[in-house]
Amino acid sequence: MARLDNTGKMLAICGGKVYTMNGAPLERGCVLIEKGKIVAVGQSLPIPDGCEVFDATGKVVTPGLIDAHTHLGVYAEPTEWSAEDGNETSGPVTPAMDALDAINPADIAFDDALAGGVTTVMIAPGSANAIGGQCVVLKTVRQATVESMLLKRHAGLKIAFGENPRRVYGDKQKAPVTRMATAYLIRETLQKARDYLKKKGTKEFTPDFGMDAVLKVLRHEMPLRAHAHRADDIMTALRIAREFDVDIVLDHCTEGHLIAGELARREAKAAIGPQLITRAKMELKDKSYRTPAVLDAHGVKFALISDHPVVPNMFLSVYAGLAVRFGLSPLAALRAVTRDPAEMMGIADKVGMLAPGRDADIVVWSGEPLEIASRVEKIWVGGSARDLSADNGGAATWQQK
């Protein structure tokens, strides 16, 4: 058992139903926290002398939720042109762009995320370009600087298939006008990075920030994050990843249910969503709320996402609840916004589960988290707490405790 130190009290969150995301939930469980980390989880834990105790009796305790695909801070609220920094549309191939340089840490949507129990987010550039730039993972507690919120840099290289690059550059009479050109530009860039690597250490070598980013993909230091809705675009993304032997996550994967067997065979990973939208463009015409359940039945690993600000990520738990309504098991839905995205993004040693050594990102809910009437009552991020029991839905009304 960890002991008190001289810097402050330990904290025990006890008495609630605890979803550790590592086995069955614990009835009347206890989570013990010290120095911002979880040190013990279980039932009938001995509580050290002097330990502060939070009584969660009648409540539900979960890890902080993880939204594996957002644009928080790069499309800050209010959403109008001056806050839109997600797409560098001066050219269709911009791997040197880094979302970290566009994030406004003062975006009030970070507070909204916390109000919904979301403590970790992946932030990506937009999908206007064939290659749009690099993604990052942040904690959602607003700080003076974005570096203070950073959990993982170089979390993925955004690429995009389908309608968006074609529309943006086709209107300019510039490639990519077709899906063929989009795929070509991505392949060409990956091949250029291979050639760039061969030149390192020679007189012909010239440093290039964009090529350095693509090298991280070739070296398996970060995956491609592929915006793809239609089944054919999904398969093109997987084909390119196989050709260049790189890791890939399928973002949106709207028609994934149509090729679920193929995704399973290829051991694909998907970030599904946003679900709560209309079929606003042609490539969404076969959208289905049953996609998560179908992929789960085939053994495909996936996360559920908001794509904020397309839909507010404050309601990530609600979107997971909708997946349950359409056939996904409650535990699988909760896993898709906690443990599974953490594993997908390579941060499972820090977040996604209530287990010793993980960050103390913990949410206390008034009821089952996937039920629409349940509310976040208390939240800790790295052991720092906020009391939301009196929150009326407006981020500015909170008081930090």
C-alpha beads as a LAMMPS data file, in Angstrom:
LAMMPS data file: protein, C-alpha beads

401 atoms
400 bonds

1 atom types
1 bond types

-500.0 500.0 xlo xhi
-500.0 500.0 ylo yhi
-500.0 500.0 zlo zhi

Masses

1 110.0

Atoms # bond

1 1 1 0.000 0.000 0.000
2 1 1 1.307 3.450 -0.923
3 1 1 1.869 5.765 2.006
4 1 1 1.304 9.420 2.692
5 1 1 4.197 11.678 1.823
6 1 1 5.094 15.125 3.058
7 1 1 3.594 16.975 0.090
8 1 1 -0.078 16.375 0.825
9 1 1 -2.841 13.916 1.501
10 1 1 -3.749 10.861 -0.448
11 1 1 -7.308 10.651 -1.775
12 1 1 -9.632 7.655 -1.742
13 1 1 -12.764 7.642 -3.934
14 1 1 -14.889 4.956 -2.330
15 1 1 -18.318 3.376 -2.312
16 1 1 -19.404 3.744 -5.927
17 1 1 -19.706 1.338 -8.831
18 1 1 -16.226 1.491 -10.358
19 1 1 -15.617 0.739 -14.041
20 1 1 -11.898 0.024 -14.151
21 1 1 -12.072 -0.929 -17.872
22 1 1 -9.912 -3.898 -16.941
23 1 1 -12.432 -6.594 -16.097
24 1 1 -15.891 -6.481 -14.550
25 1 1 -17.013 -3.331 -12.701
26 1 1 -16.459 -3.267 -8.953
27 1 1 -19.511 -2.795 -6.760
28 1 1 -18.624 -0.488 -3.856
29 1 1 -15.118 -0.130 -5.219
30 1 1 -12.339 2.200 -4.180
31 1 1 -9.702 4.161 -6.121
32 1 1 -6.671 5.452 -4.227
33 1 1 -4.781 8.477 -5.603
34 1 1 -1.409 9.977 -4.692
35 1 1 0.543 12.749 -6.447
36 1 1 -1.842 12.758 -9.399
37 1 1 -1.512 9.015 -10.048
38 1 1 -3.674 6.010 -9.251
39 1 1 -1.888 3.804 -6.728
40 1 1 -4.540 1.173 -5.988
41 1 1 -7.967 0.023 -7.185
42 1 1 -10.145 -2.609 -5.581
43 1 1 -12.787 -3.498 -3.037
44 1 1 -12.278 -3.203 0.724
45 1 1 -8.945 -1.427 0.299
46 1 1 -7.248 -0.385 3.552
47 1 1 -7.343 3.410 3.761
48 1 1 -4.108 4.977 5.072
49 1 1 -4.289 7.248 8.109
50 1 1 -4.970 10.862 7.186
51 1 1 -6.251 9.977 3.725
52 1 1 -8.995 12.238 2.368
53 1 1 -12.079 10.218 1.394
54 1 1 -14.624 11.101 -1.277
55 1 1 -17.861 9.202 -0.721
56 1 1 -19.137 7.976 -4.108
57 1 1 -21.897 5.797 -2.654
58 1 1 -24.766 5.516 -5.134
59 1 1 -22.616 6.995 -7.919
60 1 1 -20.695 5.528 -10.851
61 1 1 -16.935 6.002 -11.245
62 1 1 -15.131 5.741 -14.594
63 1 1 -11.848 6.765 -16.166
64 1 1 -11.918 10.133 -17.883
65 1 1 -13.411 9.770 -21.352
66 1 1 -11.182 9.996 -24.424
67 1 1 -12.297 11.589 -27.691
68 1 1 -9.991 10.180 -30.367
69 1 1 -10.824 12.697 -33.115
70 1 1 -11.591 16.383 -32.576
71 1 1 -10.617 19.840 -33.756
72 1 1 -10.796 21.575 -30.382
73 1 1 -8.847 24.802 -30.342
74 1 1 -8.061 24.764 -34.075
75 1 1 -11.736 25.525 -34.714
76 1 1 -12.306 27.468 -31.518
77 1 1 -15.710 28.701 -30.400
78 1 1 -17.471 30.865 -31.416
79 1 1 -16.874 29.131 -34.747
80 1 1 -16.300 31.836 -37.332
81 1 1 -13.513 32.548 -39.810
82 1 1 -11.048 34.175 -37.396
83 1 1 -10.971 30.990 -35.279
84 1 1 -10.673 28.564 -38.221
85 1 1 -7.074 27.362 -38.391
86 1 1 -7.492 23.693 -39.303
87 1 1 -6.902 23.703 -43.078
88 1 1 -3.862 25.205 -44.778
89 1 1 -5.425 25.364 -48.243
90 1 1 -2.479 27.016 -49.961
91 1 1 -1.519 23.542 -51.171
92 1 1 -2.882 19.982 -51.047
93 1 1 0.211 18.421 -49.392
94 1 1 1.245 20.071 -46.114
95 1 1 2.775 17.437 -43.794
96 1 1 4.888 20.049 -41.992
97 1 1 1.771 21.652 -40.519
98 1 1 1.345 20.866 -36.818
99 1 1 -2.006 21.198 -35.056
100 1 1 -0.126 22.188 -31.909
101 1 1 0.714 25.538 -33.526
102 1 1 -2.954 26.324 -34.225
103 1 1 -4.597 25.342 -30.929
104 1 1 -6.067 28.140 -28.853
105 1 1 -5.876 26.849 -25.256
106 1 1 -8.452 29.459 -24.260
107 1 1 -11.152 27.754 -26.363
108 1 1 -14.152 27.466 -24.033
109 1 1 -14.953 24.091 -25.614
110 1 1 -12.216 22.572 -23.427
111 1 1 -14.376 23.451 -20.411
112 1 1 -17.397 21.930 -22.119
113 1 1 -15.406 18.742 -22.701
114 1 1 -14.662 18.479 -18.981
115 1 1 -18.332 19.038 -18.186
116 1 1 -19.048 15.945 -20.276
117 1 1 -16.402 13.841 -18.553
118 1 1 -13.913 14.100 -21.433
119 1 1 -10.389 14.493 -20.075
120 1 1 -8.275 13.603 -23.132
121 1 1 -8.680 14.585 -26.786
122 1 1 -6.863 13.969 -30.039
123 1 1 -6.775 17.189 -32.078
124 1 1 -6.258 16.956 -35.836
125 1 1 -5.980 19.331 -38.769
126 1 1 -8.992 19.417 -41.071
127 1 1 -9.647 17.291 -44.160
128 1 1 -9.259 19.779 -47.014
129 1 1 -5.847 18.447 -48.025
130 1 1 -4.645 15.088 -49.256
131 1 1 -2.059 15.445 -46.474
132 1 1 -3.063 18.021 -43.902
133 1 1 -0.535 17.886 -41.076
134 1 1 0.217 16.398 -37.691
135 1 1 -2.143 15.573 -34.826
136 1 1 -1.609 15.970 -31.081
137 1 1 -3.183 14.624 -27.886
138 1 1 -4.055 17.022 -25.056
139 1 1 -5.641 16.948 -21.634
140 1 1 -8.730 19.165 -21.523
141 1 1 -7.959 21.299 -18.459
142 1 1 -7.314 24.757 -19.887
143 1 1 -3.850 26.124 -19.167
144 1 1 -2.060 29.317 -20.085
145 1 1 -0.031 27.483 -22.720
146 1 1 -0.903 24.549 -24.929
147 1 1 2.381 22.868 -23.978
148 1 1 1.058 22.568 -20.423
149 1 1 -1.899 20.540 -21.759
150 1 1 0.150 18.283 -24.031
151 1 1 0.004 14.526 -23.504
152 1 1 1.444 13.334 -26.822
153 1 1 2.891 15.215 -29.770
154 1 1 3.196 13.654 -33.255
155 1 1 0.106 11.532 -32.625
156 1 1 -0.678 10.997 -36.300
157 1 1 -0.339 12.422 -39.808
158 1 1 -3.712 13.507 -41.167
159 1 1 -4.559 12.395 -44.689
160 1 1 -7.937 12.706 -46.392
161 1 1 -9.794 10.820 -49.104
162 1 1 -13.146 11.389 -50.750
163 1 1 -15.059 14.570 -51.396
164 1 1 -13.276 17.208 -49.338
165 1 1 -9.881 17.470 -51.113
166 1 1 -11.608 17.133 -54.489
167 1 1 -14.010 19.967 -53.719
168 1 1 -11.395 22.339 -52.276
169 1 1 -8.820 21.926 -55.048
170 1 1 -11.149 21.048 -57.899
171 1 1 -12.760 24.462 -57.441
172 1 1 -9.271 25.919 -57.919
173 1 1 -8.642 23.789 -61.034
174 1 1 -5.759 22.196 -59.164
175 1 1 -5.024 18.595 -58.189
176 1 1 -6.607 16.641 -56.646
177 1 1 -9.661 16.886 -58.850
178 1 1 -10.301 13.128 -58.627
179 1 1 -9.894 10.353 -56.077
180 1 1 -7.068 9.055 -58.270
181 1 1 -5.099 12.259 -57.760
182 1 1 -5.645 12.220 -54.009
183 1 1 -4.204 8.717 -53.748
184 1 1 -1.342 9.651 -56.058
185 1 1 -0.359 12.693 -53.975
186 1 1 -0.250 10.593 -50.816
187 1 1 1.805 7.847 -52.479
188 1 1 4.144 10.398 -54.046
189 1 1 4.800 12.004 -50.672
190 1 1 5.498 8.685 -48.970
191 1 1 7.914 7.768 -51.761
192 1 1 9.639 11.156 -51.506
193 1 1 10.144 10.491 -47.814
194 1 1 11.798 7.148 -48.649
195 1 1 14.144 8.932 -51.035
196 1 1 14.751 11.691 -48.476
197 1 1 15.837 9.071 -45.943
198 1 1 18.324 7.582 -48.414
199 1 1 19.946 11.007 -48.879
200 1 1 20.512 11.616 -45.166
201 1 1 24.220 11.925 -44.474
202 1 1 25.061 12.745 -48.116
203 1 1 25.933 16.026 -49.803
204 1 1 22.564 15.990 -51.600
205 1 1 20.604 16.063 -48.347
206 1 1 18.550 19.186 -47.558
207 1 1 16.524 19.251 -44.314
208 1 1 12.771 19.412 -44.832
209 1 1 10.209 19.704 -42.011
210 1 1 7.504 18.019 -44.076
211 1 1 9.662 15.038 -44.966
212 1 1 10.733 14.712 -41.327
213 1 1 7.054 14.357 -40.400
214 1 1 6.452 11.692 -43.050
215 1 1 9.549 9.818 -41.870
216 1 1 7.883 9.425 -38.482
217 1 1 5.139 7.519 -40.290
218 1 1 7.587 5.331 -42.216
219 1 1 9.421 4.565 -38.961
220 1 1 6.167 3.612 -37.198
221 1 1 6.587 6.516 -34.782
222 1 1 3.105 7.780 -35.635
223 1 1 0.260 6.431 -37.777
224 1 1 -1.561 7.856 -40.722
225 1 1 -4.939 9.221 -39.596
226 1 1 -7.085 8.722 -42.692
227 1 1 -10.305 10.689 -43.190
228 1 1 -12.434 8.225 -45.168
229 1 1 -16.216 7.796 -45.338
230 1 1 -16.995 5.611 -48.360
231 1 1 -16.038 1.950 -48.437
232 1 1 -13.888 2.401 -51.556
233 1 1 -11.998 5.278 -49.918
234 1 1 -11.454 3.160 -46.806
235 1 1 -9.984 0.385 -48.935
236 1 1 -7.739 2.837 -50.803
237 1 1 -6.399 4.084 -47.475
238 1 1 -5.680 0.528 -46.330
239 1 1 -4.105 -0.329 -49.691
240 1 1 -1.663 2.578 -49.467
241 1 1 -0.811 1.731 -45.852
242 1 1 -0.032 -1.848 -46.886
243 1 1 2.062 -0.743 -49.875
244 1 1 4.285 1.417 -47.669
245 1 1 4.127 -0.761 -44.543
246 1 1 2.830 2.001 -42.269
247 1 1 0.336 2.113 -39.417
248 1 1 -3.091 3.620 -40.040
249 1 1 -6.265 4.597 -38.188
250 1 1 -9.452 5.030 -40.225
251 1 1 -11.180 8.233 -39.160
252 1 1 -14.983 8.307 -39.579
253 1 1 -15.169 4.900 -41.323
254 1 1 -18.796 5.698 -42.151
255 1 1 -19.353 2.721 -44.464
256 1 1 -17.255 0.388 -42.359
257 1 1 -20.281 -1.815 -41.738
258 1 1 -20.359 -2.646 -45.469
259 1 1 -16.827 -4.109 -45.375
260 1 1 -16.590 -5.210 -41.732
261 1 1 -15.202 -8.631 -42.619
262 1 1 -12.439 -7.088 -44.704
263 1 1 -11.569 -4.635 -41.917
264 1 1 -11.335 -7.530 -39.477
265 1 1 -9.139 -9.534 -41.843
266 1 1 -6.745 -6.611 -42.149
267 1 1 -6.824 -5.914 -38.384
268 1 1 -7.901 -2.347 -39.123
269 1 1 -8.464 0.289 -36.438
270 1 1 -11.244 2.843 -36.745
271 1 1 -12.445 6.031 -35.086
272 1 1 -16.164 5.997 -35.834
273 1 1 -18.274 9.117 -36.036
274 1 1 -19.662 11.624 -35.756
275 1 1 -22.834 9.560 -35.512
276 1 1 -25.376 12.216 -34.563
277 1 1 -25.451 14.023 -37.908
278 1 1 -27.614 13.973 -41.022
279 1 1 -26.561 12.591 -44.398
280 1 1 -25.326 16.037 -45.378
281 1 1 -23.293 14.937 -48.423
282 1 1 -23.257 12.067 -50.867
283 1 1 -20.483 10.102 -49.178
284 1 1 -22.677 9.874 -46.066
285 1 1 -25.697 8.388 -47.841
286 1 1 -25.121 4.883 -46.402
287 1 1 -24.374 6.105 -42.877
288 1 1 -25.736 3.768 -40.200
289 1 1 -26.051 3.972 -36.421
290 1 1 -25.361 0.229 -36.391
291 1 1 -21.789 0.584 -37.674
292 1 1 -20.203 0.253 -34.181
293 1 1 -22.207 -2.885 -33.374
294 1 1 -21.365 -4.480 -36.735
295 1 1 -17.653 -3.757 -36.383
296 1 1 -17.683 -5.048 -32.809
297 1 1 -19.346 -8.276 -33.934
298 1 1 -16.488 -8.770 -36.407
299 1 1 -13.799 -8.067 -33.801
300 1 1 -12.658 -4.723 -35.257
301 1 1 -11.113 -2.381 -32.686
302 1 1 -12.618 1.093 -32.768
303 1 1 -13.176 4.301 -30.860
304 1 1 -16.286 6.476 -30.875
305 1 1 -15.616 10.141 -31.662
306 1 1 -17.320 13.515 -31.794
307 1 1 -15.322 15.254 -34.561
308 1 1 -15.924 18.425 -32.507
309 1 1 -17.080 21.041 -33.492
310 1 1 -19.096 19.032 -36.023
311 1 1 -21.011 17.848 -32.960
312 1 1 -20.111 18.942 -29.406
313 1 1 -17.683 16.611 -27.698
314 1 1 -19.356 17.461 -24.370
315 1 1 -21.844 14.704 -25.302
316 1 1 -19.377 11.933 -26.152
317 1 1 -21.069 9.690 -23.565
318 1 1 -24.411 10.296 -25.289
319 1 1 -22.996 9.222 -28.655
320 1 1 -21.693 6.058 -26.992
321 1 1 -25.173 5.531 -25.553
322 1 1 -26.667 5.805 -29.047
323 1 1 -24.376 2.986 -30.171
324 1 1 -25.879 0.866 -27.373
325 1 1 -29.365 1.704 -28.586
326 1 1 -28.366 0.269 -31.959
327 1 1 -26.868 -2.994 -30.786
328 1 1 -23.483 -2.366 -29.153
329 1 1 -23.067 -3.714 -25.625
330 1 1 -22.791 -1.061 -22.873
331 1 1 -19.343 -2.258 -21.808
332 1 1 -18.049 -2.193 -25.394
333 1 1 -19.459 1.321 -25.840
334 1 1 -17.767 2.551 -22.672
335 1 1 -14.543 0.856 -23.714
336 1 1 -14.778 2.710 -27.069
337 1 1 -14.466 6.056 -25.268
338 1 1 -11.843 4.981 -22.714
339 1 1 -9.499 2.022 -23.034
340 1 1 -9.748 1.327 -26.776
341 1 1 -8.868 4.860 -27.980
342 1 1 -6.045 4.978 -25.429
343 1 1 -4.582 1.770 -26.854
344 1 1 -5.158 2.977 -30.411
345 1 1 -3.216 6.193 -29.750
346 1 1 -0.391 4.608 -27.762
347 1 1 -1.270 6.311 -24.466
348 1 1 -2.779 3.367 -22.566
349 1 1 0.088 3.472 -20.073
350 1 1 -1.227 6.870 -18.961
351 1 1 -5.011 7.014 -19.473
352 1 1 -8.058 4.946 -20.387
353 1 1 -8.195 2.664 -17.347
354 1 1 -8.399 2.922 -13.582
355 1 1 -5.251 1.009 -12.745
356 1 1 -2.081 1.616 -10.715
357 1 1 0.367 3.931 -12.448
358 1 1 -2.225 5.635 -14.654
359 1 1 -3.010 9.340 -14.435
360 1 1 -5.737 10.107 -11.915
361 1 1 -8.253 11.142 -14.600
362 1 1 -11.459 10.058 -12.907
363 1 1 -15.147 10.924 -13.342
364 1 1 -17.950 10.482 -10.828
365 1 1 -21.348 10.245 -12.536
366 1 1 -24.810 10.598 -11.036
367 1 1 -25.811 7.337 -12.771
368 1 1 -24.708 4.999 -15.551
369 1 1 -22.546 7.166 -17.841
370 1 1 -24.209 6.089 -21.103
371 1 1 -27.694 7.053 -19.902
372 1 1 -28.705 10.468 -21.174
373 1 1 -29.969 11.654 -17.775
374 1 1 -26.640 10.920 -16.039
375 1 1 -24.452 13.906 -15.253
376 1 1 -20.857 14.452 -14.288
377 1 1 -20.779 15.427 -10.623
378 1 1 -17.050 15.398 -9.885
379 1 1 -14.016 15.101 -12.081
380 1 1 -10.301 14.790 -11.444
381 1 1 -7.612 15.335 -14.063
382 1 1 -4.185 14.308 -12.862
383 1 1 -5.594 14.399 -9.338
384 1 1 -6.813 18.012 -9.607
385 1 1 -10.557 18.175 -8.913
386 1 1 -13.586 20.098 -10.113
387 1 1 -17.013 19.908 -8.551
388 1 1 -19.750 19.979 -11.218
389 1 1 -22.715 18.980 -9.075
390 1 1 -24.298 22.440 -9.426
391 1 1 -23.338 22.993 -13.069
392 1 1 -26.220 24.197 -15.246
393 1 1 -24.609 23.397 -18.589
394 1 1 -22.621 26.598 -19.030
395 1 1 -18.872 26.193 -18.852
396 1 1 -18.347 29.639 -17.354
397 1 1 -20.377 28.772 -14.239
398 1 1 -17.846 26.280 -12.856
399 1 1 -15.779 26.717 -9.762
400 1 1 -12.431 24.962 -9.467
401 1 1 -12.026 23.133 -6.173

Bonds

1 1 1 2
2 1 2 3
3 1 3 4
4 1 4 5
5 1 5 6
6 1 6 7
7 1 7 8
8 1 8 9
9 1 9 10
10 1 10 11
11 1 11 12
12 1 12 13
13 1 13 14
14 1 14 15
15 1 15 16
16 1 16 17
17 1 17 18
18 1 18 19
19 1 19 20
20 1 20 21
21 1 21 22
22 1 22 23
23 1 23 24
24 1 24 25
25 1 25 26
26 1 26 27
27 1 27 28
28 1 28 29
29 1 29 30
30 1 30 31
31 1 31 32
32 1 32 33
33 1 33 34
34 1 34 35
35 1 35 36
36 1 36 37
37 1 37 38
38 1 38 39
39 1 39 40
40 1 40 41
41 1 41 42
42 1 42 43
43 1 43 44
44 1 44 45
45 1 45 46
46 1 46 47
47 1 47 48
48 1 48 49
49 1 49 50
50 1 50 51
51 1 51 52
52 1 52 53
53 1 53 54
54 1 54 55
55 1 55 56
56 1 56 57
57 1 57 58
58 1 58 59
59 1 59 60
60 1 60 61
61 1 61 62
62 1 62 63
63 1 63 64
64 1 64 65
65 1 65 66
66 1 66 67
67 1 67 68
68 1 68 69
69 1 69 70
70 1 70 71
71 1 71 72
72 1 72 73
73 1 73 74
74 1 74 75
75 1 75 76
76 1 76 77
77 1 77 78
78 1 78 79
79 1 79 80
80 1 80 81
81 1 81 82
82 1 82 83
83 1 83 84
84 1 84 85
85 1 85 86
86 1 86 87
87 1 87 88
88 1 88 89
89 1 89 90
90 1 90 91
91 1 91 92
92 1 92 93
93 1 93 94
94 1 94 95
95 1 95 96
96 1 96 97
97 1 97 98
98 1 98 99
99 1 99 100
100 1 100 101
101 1 101 102
102 1 102 103
103 1 103 104
104 1 104 105
105 1 105 106
106 1 106 107
107 1 107 108
108 1 108 109
109 1 109 110
110 1 110 111
111 1 111 112
112 1 112 113
113 1 113 114
114 1 114 115
115 1 115 116
116 1 116 117
117 1 117 118
118 1 118 119
119 1 119 120
120 1 120 121
121 1 121 122
122 1 122 123
123 1 123 124
124 1 124 125
125 1 125 126
126 1 126 127
127 1 127 128
128 1 128 129
129 1 129 130
130 1 130 131
131 1 131 132
132 1 132 133
133 1 133 134
134 1 134 135
135 1 135 136
136 1 136 137
137 1 137 138
138 1 138 139
139 1 139 140
140 1 140 141
141 1 141 142
142 1 142 143
143 1 143 144
144 1 144 145
145 1 145 146
146 1 146 147
147 1 147 148
148 1 148 149
149 1 149 150
150 1 150 151
151 1 151 152
152 1 152 153
153 1 153 154
154 1 154 155
155 1 155 156
156 1 156 157
157 1 157 158
158 1 158 159
159 1 159 160
160 1 160 161
161 1 161 162
162 1 162 163
163 1 163 164
164 1 164 165
165 1 165 166
166 1 166 167
167 1 167 168
168 1 168 169
169 1 169 170
170 1 170 171
171 1 171 172
172 1 172 173
173 1 173 174
174 1 174 175
175 1 175 176
176 1 176 177
177 1 177 178
178 1 178 179
179 1 179 180
180 1 180 181
181 1 181 182
182 1 182 183
183 1 183 184
184 1 184 185
185 1 185 186
186 1 186 187
187 1 187 188
188 1 188 189
189 1 189 190
190 1 190 191
191 1 191 192
192 1 192 193
193 1 193 194
194 1 194 195
195 1 195 196
196 1 196 197
197 1 197 198
198 1 198 199
199 1 199 200
200 1 200 201
201 1 201 202
202 1 202 203
203 1 203 204
204 1 204 205
205 1 205 206
206 1 206 207
207 1 207 208
208 1 208 209
209 1 209 210
210 1 210 211
211 1 211 212
212 1 212 213
213 1 213 214
214 1 214 215
215 1 215 216
216 1 216 217
217 1 217 218
218 1 218 219
219 1 219 220
220 1 220 221
221 1 221 222
222 1 222 223
223 1 223 224
224 1 224 225
225 1 225 226
226 1 226 227
227 1 227 228
228 1 228 229
229 1 229 230
230 1 230 231
231 1 231 232
232 1 232 233
233 1 233 234
234 1 234 235
235 1 235 236
236 1 236 237
237 1 237 238
238 1 238 239
239 1 239 240
240 1 240 241
241 1 241 242
242 1 242 243
243 1 243 244
244 1 244 245
245 1 245 246
246 1 246 247
247 1 247 248
248 1 248 249
249 1 249 250
250 1 250 251
251 1 251 252
252 1 252 253
253 1 253 254
254 1 254 255
255 1 255 256
256 1 256 257
257 1 257 258
258 1 258 259
259 1 259 260
260 1 260 261
261 1 261 262
262 1 262 263
263 1 263 264
264 1 264 265
265 1 265 266
266 1 266 267
267 1 267 268
268 1 268 269
269 1 269 270
270 1 270 271
271 1 271 272
272 1 272 273
273 1 273 274
274 1 274 275
275 1 275 276
276 1 276 277
277 1 277 278
278 1 278 279
279 1 279 280
280 1 280 281
281 1 281 282
282 1 282 283
283 1 283 284
284 1 284 285
285 1 285 286
286 1 286 287
287 1 287 288
288 1 288 289
289 1 289 290
290 1 290 291
291 1 291 292
292 1 292 293
293 1 293 294
294 1 294 295
295 1 295 296
296 1 296 297
297 1 297 298
298 1 298 299
299 1 299 300
300 1 300 301
301 1 301 302
302 1 302 303
303 1 303 304
304 1 304 305
305 1 305 306
306 1 306 307
307 1 307 308
308 1 308 309
309 1 309 310
310 1 310 311
311 1 311 312
312 1 312 313
313 1 313 314
314 1 314 315
315 1 315 316
316 1 316 317
317 1 317 318
318 1 318 319
319 1 319 320
320 1 320 321
321 1 321 322
322 1 322 323
323 1 323 324
324 1 324 325
325 1 325 326
326 1 326 327
327 1 327 328
328 1 328 329
329 1 329 330
330 1 330 331
331 1 331 332
332 1 332 333
333 1 333 334
334 1 334 335
335 1 335 336
336 1 336 337
337 1 337 338
338 1 338 339
339 1 339 340
340 1 340 341
341 1 341 342
342 1 342 343
343 1 343 344
344 1 344 345
345 1 345 346
346 1 346 347
347 1 347 348
348 1 348 349
349 1 349 350
350 1 350 351
351 1 351 352
352 1 352 353
353 1 353 354
354 1 354 355
355 1 355 356
356 1 356 357
357 1 357 358
358 1 358 359
359 1 359 360
360 1 360 361
361 1 361 362
362 1 362 363
363 1 363 364
364 1 364 365
365 1 365 366
366 1 366 367
367 1 367 368
368 1 368 369
369 1 369 370
370 1 370 371
371 1 371 372
372 1 372 373
373 1 373 374
374 1 374 375
375 1 375 376
376 1 376 377
377 1 377 378
378 1 378 379
379 1 379 380
380 1 380 381
381 1 381 382
382 1 382 383
383 1 383 384
384 1 384 385
385 1 385 386
386 1 386 387
387 1 387 388
388 1 388 389
389 1 389 390
390 1 390 391
391 1 391 392
392 1 392 393
393 1 393 394
394 1 394 395
395 1 395 396
396 1 396 397
397 1 397 398
398 1 398 399
399 1 399 400
400 1 400 401
